Amino acid sequence: MKRVDIAPNLVIATLWADALNAAGLRAEVFSRYLTSIAGEIPPDQCNPAVWVLDDGDLARAKQLLQELRTPLRGAFWTCPDCGERHGPQFAQCWKCGHSRPDSPSF
């Protein structure tokens, strides 16, 4: 078992662990509730950490988290059906449900 990274809060740690699990890596969040005792122990020791259960998955897990942290780049697009403008992260129009013409595979 290897620690991948320390998250700033439990929500982010859970998001990261869920993303790793969805990618086929077995990941867990440790130190979930230590923030409640910050001050009794050093605050920098209280943040939740994401760990992979298989040591061989560490490099891939770090790579996936880096990709998750990197903002999606690309061009804004306009829905051909309703004319609504969307950011590059959207593959479907929120207004009418039409798929992006050049929808990237996520």
PDB file as gemmi writes it, atoms N, CA and C in Angstrom:
CRYST1    1.000    1.000    1.000  90.00  90.00  90.00 P 1                      
ATOM      1  N   MET A   1       0.855  -1.163   0.000  1.00  0.00           N  
ATOM      2  CA  MET A   1       0.000   0.000   0.000  1.00  0.00           C  
ATOM      3  C   MET A   1       0.909   1.236   0.000  1.00  0.00           C  
ATOM      4  N   LYS A   2       0.583   2.194  -0.876  1.00  0.00           N  
ATOM      5  CA  LYS A   2       1.381   3.419  -1.001  1.00  0.00           C  
ATOM      6  C   LYS A   2       0.472   4.641  -0.990  1.00  0.00           C  
ATOM      7  N   ARG A   3       0.961   5.714  -0.351  1.00  0.00           N  
ATOM      8  CA  ARG A   3       0.208   6.971  -0.340  1.00  0.00           C  
ATOM      9  C   ARG A   3       0.413   7.692  -1.661  1.00  0.00           C  
ATOM     10  N   VAL A   4      -0.685   8.090  -2.288  1.00  0.00           N  
ATOM     11  CA  VAL A   4      -0.639   8.810  -3.557  1.00  0.00           C  
ATOM     12  C   VAL A   4      -0.466  10.299  -3.294  1.00  0.00           C  
ATOM     13  N   ASP A   5      -1.326  10.855  -2.437  1.00  0.00           N  
ATOM     14  CA  ASP A   5      -1.257  12.287  -2.151  1.00  0.00           C  
ATOM     15  C   ASP A   5      -2.120  12.620  -0.942  1.00  0.00           C  
ATOM     16  N   ILE A   6      -1.878  13.798  -0.397  1.00  0.00           N  
ATOM     17  CA  ILE A   6      -2.689  14.323   0.698  1.00  0.00           C  
ATOM     18  C   ILE A   6      -3.636  15.357   0.103  1.00  0.00           C  
ATOM     19  N   ALA A   7      -4.896  15.243   0.434  1.00  0.00           N  
ATOM     20  CA  ALA A   7      -5.916  16.154  -0.106  1.00  0.00           C  
ATOM     21  C   ALA A   7      -6.158  17.310   0.864  1.00  0.00           C  
ATOM     22  N   PRO A   8      -6.641  18.433   0.349  1.00  0.00           N  
ATOM     23  CA  PRO A   8      -6.921  19.566   1.229  1.00  0.00           C  
ATOM     24  C   PRO A   8      -8.152  19.370   2.115  1.00  0.00           C  
ATOM     25  N   ASN A   9      -9.040  18.450   1.702  1.00  0.00           N  
ATOM     26  CA  ASN A   9     -10.239  18.183   2.506  1.00  0.00           C  
ATOM     27  C   ASN A   9     -10.820  16.829   2.107  1.00  0.00           C  
ATOM     28  N   LEU A  10     -11.801  16.382   2.867  1.00  0.00           N  
ATOM     29  CA  LEU A  10     -12.387  15.060   2.648  1.00  0.00           C  
ATOM     30  C   LEU A  10     -13.122  14.956   1.318  1.00  0.00           C  
ATOM     31  N   VAL A  11     -13.753  16.019   0.884  1.00  0.00           N  
ATOM     32  CA  VAL A  11     -14.486  15.996  -0.386  1.00  0.00           C  
ATOM     33  C   VAL A  11     -13.527  15.725  -1.545  1.00  0.00           C  
ATOM     34  N   ILE A  12     -12.422  16.445  -1.578  1.00  0.00           N  
ATOM     35  CA  ILE A  12     -11.439  16.259  -2.653  1.00  0.00           C  
ATOM     36  C   ILE A  12     -10.821  14.869  -2.566  1.00  0.00           C  
ATOM     37  N   ALA A  13     -10.495  14.417  -1.369  1.00  0.00           N  
ATOM     38  CA  ALA A  13      -9.913  13.083  -1.204  1.00  0.00           C  
ATOM     39  C   ALA A  13     -10.857  12.008  -1.734  1.00  0.00           C  
ATOM     40  N   THR A  14     -12.133  12.139  -1.439  1.00  0.00           N  
ATOM     41  CA  THR A  14     -13.121  11.170  -1.912  1.00  0.00           C  
ATOM     42  C   THR A  14     -13.254  11.227  -3.429  1.00  0.00           C  
ATOM     43  N   LEU A  15     -13.247  12.424  -3.983  1.00  0.00           N  
ATOM     44  CA  LEU A  15     -13.295  12.578  -5.440  1.00  0.00           C  
ATOM     45  C   LEU A  15     -12.101  11.887  -6.086  1.00  0.00           C  
ATOM     46  N   TRP A  16     -10.913  12.117  -5.545  1.00  0.00           N  
ATOM     47  CA  TRP A  16      -9.706  11.489  -6.096  1.00  0.00           C  
ATOM     48  C   TRP A  16      -9.774   9.968  -5.994  1.00  0.00           C  
ATOM     49  N   ALA A  17     -10.158   9.453  -4.840  1.00  0.00           N  
ATOM     50  CA  ALA A  17     -10.238   8.001  -4.661  1.00  0.00           C  
ATOM     51  C   ALA A  17     -11.274   7.395  -5.601  1.00  0.00           C  
ATOM     52  N   ASP A  18     -12.408   8.051  -5.756  1.00  0.00           N  
ATOM     53  CA  ASP A  18     -13.436   7.559  -6.679  1.00  0.00           C  
ATOM     54  C   ASP A  18     -12.929   7.543  -8.114  1.00  0.00           C  
ATOM     55  N   ALA A  19     -12.183   8.567  -8.513  1.00  0.00           N  
ATOM     56  CA  ALA A  19     -11.631   8.621  -9.872  1.00  0.00           C  
ATOM     57  C   ALA A  19     -10.633   7.488 -10.085  1.00  0.00           C  
ATOM     58  N   LEU A  20      -9.805   7.223  -9.097  1.00  0.00           N  
ATOM     59  CA  LEU A  20      -8.835   6.128  -9.216  1.00  0.00           C  
ATOM     60  C   LEU A  20      -9.542   4.781  -9.275  1.00  0.00           C  
ATOM     61  N   ASN A  21     -10.555   4.598  -8.444  1.00  0.00           N  
ATOM     62  CA  ASN A  21     -11.316   3.349  -8.474  1.00  0.00           C  
ATOM     63  C   ASN A  21     -12.027   3.165  -9.811  1.00  0.00           C  
ATOM     64  N   ALA A  22     -12.553   4.241 -10.373  1.00  0.00           N  
ATOM     65  CA  ALA A  22     -13.222   4.168 -11.676  1.00  0.00           C  
ATOM     66  C   ALA A  22     -12.242   3.800 -12.782  1.00  0.00           C  
ATOM     67  N   ALA A  23     -10.969   4.125 -12.586  1.00  0.00           N  
ATOM     68  CA  ALA A  23      -9.938   3.793 -13.572  1.00  0.00           C  
ATOM     69  C   ALA A  23      -9.387   2.383 -13.363  1.00  0.00           C  
ATOM     70  N   GLY A  24      -9.941   1.665 -12.405  1.00  0.00           N  
ATOM     71  CA  GLY A  24      -9.523   0.290 -12.179  1.00  0.00           C  
ATOM     72  C   GLY A  24      -8.437   0.115 -11.132  1.00  0.00           C  
ATOM     73  N   LEU A  25      -8.075   1.187 -10.446  1.00  0.00           N  
ATOM     74  CA  LEU A  25      -7.077   1.104  -9.380  1.00  0.00           C  
ATOM     75  C   LEU A  25      -7.810   1.037  -8.044  1.00  0.00           C  
ATOM     76  N   ARG A  26      -7.364   0.177  -7.163  1.00  0.00           N  
ATOM     77  CA  ARG A  26      -7.999   0.085  -5.848  1.00  0.00           C  
ATOM     78  C   ARG A  26      -7.413   1.164  -4.950  1.00  0.00           C  
ATOM     79  N   ALA A  27      -8.235   2.117  -4.560  1.00  0.00           N  
ATOM     80  CA  ALA A  27      -7.780   3.247  -3.749  1.00  0.00           C  
ATOM     81  C   ALA A  27      -8.691   3.441  -2.546  1.00  0.00           C  
ATOM     82  N   GLU A  28      -8.107   3.955  -1.474  1.00  0.00           N  
ATOM     83  CA  GLU A  28      -8.840   4.221  -0.235  1.00  0.00           C  
ATOM     84  C   GLU A  28      -8.449   5.586   0.313  1.00  0.00           C  
ATOM     85  N   VAL A  29      -9.343   6.169   1.090  1.00  0.00           N  
ATOM     86  CA  VAL A  29      -9.060   7.427   1.786  1.00  0.00           C  
ATOM     87  C   VAL A  29      -8.778   7.095   3.249  1.00  0.00           C  
ATOM     88  N   PHE A  30      -7.629   7.564   3.733  1.00  0.00           N  
ATOM     89  CA  PHE A  30      -7.272   7.387   5.137  1.00  0.00           C  
ATOM     90  C   PHE A  30      -7.250   8.742   5.826  1.00  0.00           C  
ATOM     91  N   SER A  31      -7.338   8.729   7.125  1.00  0.00           N  
ATOM     92  CA  SER A  31      -7.356   9.940   7.958  1.00  0.00           C  
ATOM     93  C   SER A  31      -8.579  10.796   7.640  1.00  0.00           C  
ATOM     94  N   ARG A  32      -9.691  10.155   7.412  1.00  0.00           N  
ATOM     95  CA  ARG A  32     -10.922  10.852   7.036  1.00  0.00           C  
ATOM     96  C   ARG A  32     -11.371  11.888   8.062  1.00  0.00           C  
ATOM     97  N   TYR A  33     -11.258  11.558   9.304  1.00  0.00           N  
ATOM     98  CA  TYR A  33     -11.886  12.397  10.325  1.00  0.00           C  
ATOM     99  C   TYR A  33     -10.892  13.050  11.284  1.00  0.00           C  
ATOM    100  N   LEU A  34      -9.631  13.103  10.902  1.00  0.00           N  
ATOM    101  CA  LEU A  34      -8.636  13.697  11.794  1.00  0.00           C  
ATOM    102  C   LEU A  34      -8.752  15.209  11.900  1.00  0.00           C  
ATOM    103  N   THR A  35      -9.447  15.853  10.978  1.00  0.00           N  
ATOM    104  CA  THR A  35      -9.575  17.310  11.072  1.00  0.00           C  
ATOM    105  C   THR A  35     -10.286  17.717  12.361  1.00  0.00           C  
ATOM    106  N   SER A  36     -11.061  16.818  12.923  1.00  0.00           N  
ATOM    107  CA  SER A  36     -11.770  17.142  14.167  1.00  0.00           C  
ATOM    108  C   SER A  36     -10.828  17.259  15.361  1.00  0.00           C  
ATOM    109  N   ILE A  37      -9.611  16.746  15.247  1.00  0.00           N  
ATOM    110  CA  ILE A  37      -8.672  16.862  16.362  1.00  0.00           C  
ATOM    111  C   ILE A  37      -7.485  17.764  16.029  1.00  0.00           C  
ATOM    112  N   ALA A  38      -7.629  18.575  14.993  1.00  0.00           N  
ATOM    113  CA  ALA A  38      -6.566  19.538  14.665  1.00  0.00           C  
ATOM    114  C   ALA A  38      -6.343  20.429  15.878  1.00  0.00           C  
ATOM    115  N   GLY A  39      -5.117  20.609  16.239  1.00  0.00           N  
ATOM    116  CA  GLY A  39      -4.771  21.355  17.447  1.00  0.00           C  
ATOM    117  C   GLY A  39      -4.280  20.405  18.519  1.00  0.00           C  
ATOM    118  N   GLU A  40      -4.917  19.244  18.598  1.00  0.00           N  
ATOM    119  CA  GLU A  40      -4.414  18.202  19.498  1.00  0.00           C  
ATOM    120  C   GLU A  40      -3.192  17.540  18.865  1.00  0.00           C  
ATOM    121  N   ILE A  41      -3.242  17.424  17.557  1.00  0.00           N  
ATOM    122  CA  ILE A  41      -2.079  16.971  16.787  1.00  0.00           C  
ATOM    123  C   ILE A  41      -1.795  18.065  15.760  1.00  0.00           C  
ATOM    124  N   PRO A  42      -0.612  18.086  15.173  1.00  0.00           N  
ATOM    125  CA  PRO A  42      -0.299  19.153  14.215  1.00  0.00           C  
ATOM    126  C   PRO A  42      -1.308  19.193  13.066  1.00  0.00           C  
ATOM    127  N   PRO A  43      -1.788  20.391  12.722  1.00  0.00           N  
ATOM    128  CA  PRO A  43      -2.797  20.519  11.660  1.00  0.00           C  
ATOM    129  C   PRO A  43      -2.369  19.914  10.327  1.00  0.00           C  
ATOM    130  N   ASP A  44      -1.075  19.968  10.012  1.00  0.00           N  
ATOM    131  CA  ASP A  44      -0.636  19.403   8.731  1.00  0.00           C  
ATOM    132  C   ASP A  44      -0.684  17.878   8.721  1.00  0.00           C  
ATOM    133  N   GLN A  45      -0.966  17.276   9.859  1.00  0.00           N  
ATOM    134  CA  GLN A  45      -1.107  15.824   9.940  1.00  0.00           C  
ATOM    135  C   GLN A  45      -2.569  15.380   9.890  1.00  0.00           C  
ATOM    136  N   CYS A  46      -3.471  16.336   9.733  1.00  0.00           N  
ATOM    137  CA  CYS A  46      -4.906  16.046   9.842  1.00  0.00           C  
ATOM    138  C   CYS A  46      -5.624  15.871   8.509  1.00  0.00           C  
ATOM    139  N   ASN A  47      -5.012  16.244   7.415  1.00  0.00           N  
ATOM    140  CA  ASN A  47      -5.706  16.159   6.125  1.00  0.00           C  
ATOM    141  C   ASN A  47      -5.834  14.711   5.669  1.00  0.00           C  
ATOM    142  N   PRO A  48      -6.928  14.382   4.982  1.00  0.00           N  
ATOM    143  CA  PRO A  48      -7.111  13.022   4.478  1.00  0.00           C  
ATOM    144  C   PRO A  48      -6.114  12.705   3.369  1.00  0.00           C  
ATOM    145  N   ALA A  49      -5.739  11.447   3.290  1.00  0.00           N  
ATOM    146  CA  ALA A  49      -4.775  11.005   2.286  1.00  0.00           C  
ATOM    147  C   ALA A  49      -5.387   9.901   1.435  1.00  0.00           C  
ATOM    148  N   VAL A  50      -5.014   9.880   0.170  1.00  0.00           N  
ATOM    149  CA  VAL A  50      -5.465   8.845  -0.758  1.00  0.00           C  
ATOM    150  C   VAL A  50      -4.327   7.847  -0.939  1.00  0.00           C  
ATOM    151  N   TRP A  51      -4.639   6.597  -0.760  1.00  0.00           N  
ATOM    152  CA  TRP A  51      -3.663   5.519  -0.880  1.00  0.00           C  
ATOM    153  C   TRP A  51      -4.138   4.515  -1.924  1.00  0.00           C  
ATOM    154  N   VAL A  52      -3.198   3.924  -2.654  1.00  0.00           N  
ATOM    155  CA  VAL A  52      -3.518   2.798  -3.534  1.00  0.00           C  
ATOM    156  C   VAL A  52      -3.114   1.524  -2.804  1.00  0.00           C  
ATOM    157  N   LEU A  53      -3.899   0.488  -2.962  1.00  0.00           N  
ATOM    158  CA  LEU A  53      -3.646  -0.749  -2.235  1.00  0.00           C  
ATOM    159  C   LEU A  53      -2.534  -1.572  -2.865  1.00  0.00           C  
ATOM    160  N   ASP A  54      -2.346  -1.445  -4.173  1.00  0.00           N  
ATOM    161  CA  ASP A  54      -1.289  -2.173  -4.876  1.00  0.00           C  
ATOM    162  C   ASP A  54      -0.128  -1.215  -5.140  1.00  0.00           C  
ATOM    163  N   ASP A  55       1.038  -1.524  -4.603  1.00  0.00           N  
ATOM    164  CA  ASP A  55       2.210  -0.656  -4.771  1.00  0.00           C  
ATOM    165  C   ASP A  55       2.526  -0.378  -6.235  1.00  0.00           C  
ATOM    166  N   GLY A  56       2.255  -1.330  -7.106  1.00  0.00           N  
ATOM    167  CA  GLY A  56       2.537  -1.173  -8.526  1.00  0.00           C  
ATOM    168  C   GLY A  56       1.652  -0.153  -9.224  1.00  0.00           C  
ATOM    169  N   ASP A  57       0.579   0.264  -8.572  1.00  0.00           N  
ATOM    170  CA  ASP A  57      -0.345   1.240  -9.161  1.00  0.00           C  
ATOM    171  C   ASP A  57       0.023   2.687  -8.846  1.00  0.00           C  
ATOM    172  N   LEU A  58       1.065   2.899  -8.051  1.00  0.00           N  
ATOM    173  CA  LEU A  58       1.380   4.248  -7.585  1.00  0.00           C  
ATOM    174  C   LEU A  58       1.662   5.218  -8.731  1.00  0.00           C  
ATOM    175  N   ALA A  59       2.499   4.839  -9.680  1.00  0.00           N  
ATOM    176  CA  ALA A  59       2.849   5.750 -10.785  1.00  0.00           C  
ATOM    177  C   ALA A  59       1.613   6.106 -11.604  1.00  0.00           C  
ATOM    178  N   ARG A  60       0.802   5.123 -11.924  1.00  0.00           N  
ATOM    179  CA  ARG A  60      -0.422   5.374 -12.700  1.00  0.00           C  
ATOM    180  C   ARG A  60      -1.390   6.251 -11.904  1.00  0.00           C  
ATOM    181  N   ALA A  61      -1.500   6.024 -10.619  1.00  0.00           N  
ATOM    182  CA  ALA A  61      -2.394   6.826  -9.779  1.00  0.00           C  
ATOM    183  C   ALA A  61      -1.947   8.282  -9.747  1.00  0.00           C  
ATOM    184  N   LYS A  62      -0.653   8.510  -9.599  1.00  0.00           N  
ATOM    185  CA  LYS A  62      -0.144   9.888  -9.594  1.00  0.00           C  
ATOM    186  C   LYS A  62      -0.405  10.568 -10.937  1.00  0.00           C  
ATOM    187  N   GLN A  63      -0.244   9.812 -12.025  1.00  0.00           N  
ATOM    188  CA  GLN A  63      -0.504  10.359 -13.360  1.00  0.00           C  
ATOM    189  C   GLN A  63      -1.986  10.723 -13.512  1.00  0.00           C  
ATOM    190  N   LEU A  64      -2.875   9.855 -13.073  1.00  0.00           N  
ATOM    191  CA  LEU A  64      -4.313  10.126 -13.174  1.00  0.00           C  
ATOM    192  C   LEU A  64      -4.716  11.345 -12.348  1.00  0.00           C  
ATOM    193  N   LEU A  65      -4.157  11.481 -11.156  1.00  0.00           N  
ATOM    194  CA  LEU A  65      -4.487  12.652 -10.338  1.00  0.00           C  
ATOM    195  C   LEU A  65      -3.962  13.931 -10.968  1.00  0.00           C  
ATOM    196  N   GLN A  66      -2.800  13.854 -11.603  1.00  0.00           N  
ATOM    197  CA  GLN A  66      -2.275  15.038 -12.293  1.00  0.00           C  
ATOM    198  C   GLN A  66      -3.202  15.439 -13.439  1.00  0.00           C  
ATOM    199  N   GLU A  67      -3.701  14.456 -14.180  1.00  0.00           N  
ATOM    200  CA  GLU A  67      -4.647  14.742 -15.260  1.00  0.00           C  
ATOM    201  C   GLU A  67      -5.939  15.345 -14.706  1.00  0.00           C  
ATOM    202  N   LEU A  68      -6.387  14.848 -13.566  1.00  0.00           N  
ATOM    203  CA  LEU A  68      -7.609  15.360 -12.947  1.00  0.00           C  
ATOM    204  C   LEU A  68      -7.444  16.808 -12.500  1.00  0.00           C  
ATOM    205  N   ARG A  69      -6.251  17.152 -12.049  1.00  0.00           N  
ATOM    206  CA  ARG A  69      -5.981  18.518 -11.580  1.00  0.00           C  
ATOM    207  C   ARG A  69      -5.758  19.503 -12.717  1.00  0.00           C  
ATOM    208  N   THR A  70      -5.415  19.004 -13.897  1.00  0.00           N  
ATOM    209  CA  THR A  70      -5.120  19.873 -15.033  1.00  0.00           C  
ATOM    210  C   THR A  70      -6.423  20.321 -15.681  1.00  0.00           C  
ATOM    211  N   PRO A  71      -6.651  21.622 -15.779  1.00  0.00           N  
ATOM    212  CA  PRO A  71      -7.889  22.105 -16.408  1.00  0.00           C  
ATOM    213  C   PRO A  71      -7.982  21.656 -17.865  1.00  0.00           C  
ATOM    214  N   LEU A  72      -9.178  21.299 -18.266  1.00  0.00           N  
ATOM    215  CA  LEU A  72      -9.421  20.897 -19.643  1.00  0.00           C  
ATOM    216  C   LEU A  72      -9.266  22.100 -20.557  1.00  0.00           C  
ATOM    217  N   ARG A  73      -8.482  21.943 -21.577  1.00  0.00           N  
ATOM    218  CA  ARG A  73      -8.272  23.038 -22.523  1.00  0.00           C  
ATOM    219  C   ARG A  73      -9.029  22.721 -23.811  1.00  0.00           C  
ATOM    220  N   GLY A  74      -9.373  23.747 -24.499  1.00  0.00           N  
ATOM    221  CA  GLY A  74     -10.080  23.565 -25.752  1.00  0.00           C  
ATOM    222  C   GLY A  74     -10.926  24.776 -26.055  1.00  0.00           C  
ATOM    223  N   ALA A  75     -11.596  24.690 -27.137  1.00  0.00           N  
ATOM    224  CA  ALA A  75     -12.391  25.826 -27.601  1.00  0.00           C  
ATOM    225  C   ALA A  75     -13.823  25.740 -27.082  1.00  0.00           C  
ATOM    226  N   PHE A  76     -14.403  26.895 -26.861  1.00  0.00           N  
ATOM    227  CA  PHE A  76     -15.834  26.949 -26.583  1.00  0.00           C  
ATOM    228  C   PHE A  76     -16.566  26.501 -27.839  1.00  0.00           C  
ATOM    229  N   TRP A  77     -17.748  25.975 -27.674  1.00  0.00           N  
ATOM    230  CA  TRP A  77     -18.521  25.546 -28.835  1.00  0.00           C  
ATOM    231  C   TRP A  77     -19.964  26.006 -28.681  1.00  0.00           C  
ATOM    232  N   THR A  78     -20.624  26.132 -29.820  1.00  0.00           N  
ATOM    233  CA  THR A  78     -22.015  26.569 -29.862  1.00  0.00           C  
ATOM    234  C   THR A  78     -22.877  25.424 -30.356  1.00  0.00           C  
ATOM    235  N   CYS A  79     -23.959  25.168 -29.642  1.00  0.00           N  
ATOM    236  CA  CYS A  79     -24.868  24.086 -30.008  1.00  0.00           C  
ATOM    237  C   CYS A  79     -25.487  24.382 -31.372  1.00  0.00           C  
ATOM    238  N   PRO A  80     -25.405  23.434 -32.314  1.00  0.00           N  
ATOM    239  CA  PRO A  80     -25.984  23.658 -33.633  1.00  0.00           C  
ATOM    240  C   PRO A  80     -27.515  23.687 -33.629  1.00  0.00           C  
ATOM    241  N   ASP A  81     -28.150  23.145 -32.590  1.00  0.00           N  
ATOM    242  CA  ASP A  81     -29.615  23.126 -32.536  1.00  0.00           C  
ATOM    243  C   ASP A  81     -30.212  24.391 -31.927  1.00  0.00           C  
ATOM    244  N   CYS A  82     -29.700  24.803 -30.763  1.00  0.00           N  
ATOM    245  CA  CYS A  82     -30.337  25.921 -30.056  1.00  0.00           C  
ATOM    246  C   CYS A  82     -29.461  27.170 -29.963  1.00  0.00           C  
ATOM    247  N   GLY A  83     -28.196  27.064 -30.344  1.00  0.00           N  
ATOM    248  CA  GLY A  83     -27.318  28.225 -30.331  1.00  0.00           C  
ATOM    249  C   GLY A  83     -26.694  28.548 -28.983  1.00  0.00           C  
ATOM    250  N   GLU A  84     -26.903  27.708 -27.975  1.00  0.00           N  
ATOM    251  CA  GLU A  84     -26.322  27.940 -26.644  1.00  0.00           C  
ATOM    252  C   GLU A  84     -24.806  27.723 -26.692  1.00  0.00           C  
ATOM    253  N   ARG A  85     -24.069  28.594 -26.020  1.00  0.00           N  
ATOM    254  CA  ARG A  85     -22.604  28.503 -26.004  1.00  0.00           C  
ATOM    255  C   ARG A  85     -22.142  27.723 -24.767  1.00  0.00           C  
ATOM    256  N   HIS A  86     -21.151  26.830 -24.968  1.00  0.00           N  
ATOM    257  CA  HIS A  86     -20.673  25.944 -23.901  1.00  0.00           C  
ATOM    258  C   HIS A  86     -19.156  25.958 -23.827  1.00  0.00           C  
ATOM    259  N   GLY A  87     -18.645  25.642 -22.648  1.00  0.00           N  
ATOM    260  CA  GLY A  87     -17.212  25.501 -22.442  1.00  0.00           C  
ATOM    261  C   GLY A  87     -16.708  24.184 -23.005  1.00  0.00           C  
ATOM    262  N   PRO A  88     -15.392  24.035 -23.101  1.00  0.00           N  
ATOM    263  CA  PRO A  88     -14.816  22.835 -23.702  1.00  0.00           C  
ATOM    264  C   PRO A  88     -15.070  21.557 -22.902  1.00  0.00           C  
ATOM    265  N   GLN A  89     -15.386  21.687 -21.624  1.00  0.00           N  
ATOM    266  CA  GLN A  89     -15.598  20.508 -20.788  1.00  0.00           C  
ATOM    267  C   GLN A  89     -16.937  19.821 -21.024  1.00  0.00           C  
ATOM    268  N   PHE A  90     -17.836  20.476 -21.752  1.00  0.00           N  
ATOM    269  CA  PHE A  90     -19.167  19.914 -21.966  1.00  0.00           C  
ATOM    270  C   PHE A  90     -19.246  19.176 -23.296  1.00  0.00           C  
ATOM    271  N   ALA A  91     -19.756  17.945 -23.248  1.00  0.00           N  
ATOM    272  CA  ALA A  91     -19.917  17.137 -24.451  1.00  0.00           C  
ATOM    273  C   ALA A  91     -21.366  17.130 -24.925  1.00  0.00           C  
ATOM    274  N   GLN A  92     -22.245  17.767 -24.154  1.00  0.00           N  
ATOM    275  CA  GLN A  92     -23.664  17.792 -24.486  1.00  0.00           C  
ATOM    276  C   GLN A  92     -24.235  19.144 -24.079  1.00  0.00           C  
ATOM    277  N   CYS A  93     -25.175  19.641 -24.868  1.00  0.00           N  
ATOM    278  CA  CYS A  93     -25.825  20.918 -24.570  1.00  0.00           C  
ATOM    279  C   CYS A  93     -26.713  20.756 -23.341  1.00  0.00           C  
ATOM    280  N   TRP A  94     -26.536  21.641 -22.373  1.00  0.00           N  
ATOM    281  CA  TRP A  94     -27.345  21.565 -21.157  1.00  0.00           C  
ATOM    282  C   TRP A  94     -28.784  22.000 -21.416  1.00  0.00           C  
ATOM    283  N   LYS A  95     -28.983  22.805 -22.447  1.00  0.00           N  
ATOM    284  CA  LYS A  95     -30.305  23.373 -22.708  1.00  0.00           C  
ATOM    285  C   LYS A  95     -31.208  22.422 -23.502  1.00  0.00           C  
ATOM    286  N   CYS A  96     -30.661  21.845 -24.574  1.00  0.00           N  
ATOM    287  CA  CYS A  96     -31.509  21.008 -25.432  1.00  0.00           C  
ATOM    288  C   CYS A  96     -31.083  19.538 -25.471  1.00  0.00           C  
ATOM    289  N   GLY A  97     -29.904  19.221 -24.932  1.00  0.00           N  
ATOM    290  CA  GLY A  97     -29.464  17.833 -24.896  1.00  0.00           C  
ATOM    291  C   GLY A  97     -28.723  17.356 -26.126  1.00  0.00           C  
ATOM    292  N   HIS A  98     -28.538  18.228 -27.122  1.00  0.00           N  
ATOM    293  CA  HIS A  98     -27.834  17.848 -28.346  1.00  0.00           C  
ATOM    294  C   HIS A  98     -26.363  17.589 -28.031  1.00  0.00           C  
ATOM    295  N   SER A  99     -25.806  16.540 -28.638  1.00  0.00           N  
ATOM    296  CA  SER A  99     -24.392  16.224 -28.429  1.00  0.00           C  
ATOM    297  C   SER A  99     -23.499  17.187 -29.178  1.00  0.00           C  
ATOM    298  N   ARG A 100     -22.341  17.429 -28.612  1.00  0.00           N  
ATOM    299  CA  ARG A 100     -21.337  18.269 -29.262  1.00  0.00           C  
ATOM    300  C   ARG A 100     -20.955  17.619 -30.587  1.00  0.00           C  
ATOM    301  N   PRO A 101     -20.870  18.384 -31.668  1.00  0.00           N  
ATOM    302  CA  PRO A 101     -20.571  17.800 -32.976  1.00  0.00           C  
ATOM    303  C   PRO A 101     -19.270  16.999 -33.008  1.00  0.00           C  
ATOM    304  N   ASP A 102     -18.233  17.507 -32.381  1.00  0.00           N  
ATOM    305  CA  ASP A 102     -16.941  16.811 -32.359  1.00  0.00           C  
ATOM    306  C   ASP A 102     -16.661  16.303 -30.953  1.00  0.00           C  
ATOM    307  N   SER A 103     -17.661  15.680 -30.344  1.00  0.00           N  
ATOM    308  CA  SER A 103     -17.604  15.287 -28.937  1.00  0.00           C  
ATOM    309  C   SER A 103     -16.369  14.453 -28.635  1.00  0.00           C  
ATOM    310  N   PRO A 104     -15.503  14.956 -27.732  1.00  0.00           N  
ATOM    311  CA  PRO A 104     -14.313  14.189 -27.370  1.00  0.00           C  
ATOM    312  C   PRO A 104     -14.696  12.999 -26.499  1.00  0.00           C  
ATOM    313  N   SER A 105     -13.901  11.949 -26.563  1.00  0.00           N  
ATOM    314  CA  SER A 105     -14.167  10.789 -25.710  1.00  0.00           C  
ATOM    315  C   SER A 105     -13.421  10.978 -24.399  1.00  0.00           C  
ATOM    316  N   PHE A 106     -14.174  11.052 -23.314  1.00  0.00           N  
ATOM    317  CA  PHE A 106     -13.559  11.280 -21.998  1.00  0.00           C  
ATOM    318  C   PHE A 106     -13.286   9.972 -21.318  1.00  0.00           C  
TER     319      PHE A 106                                                      
END                                                                             
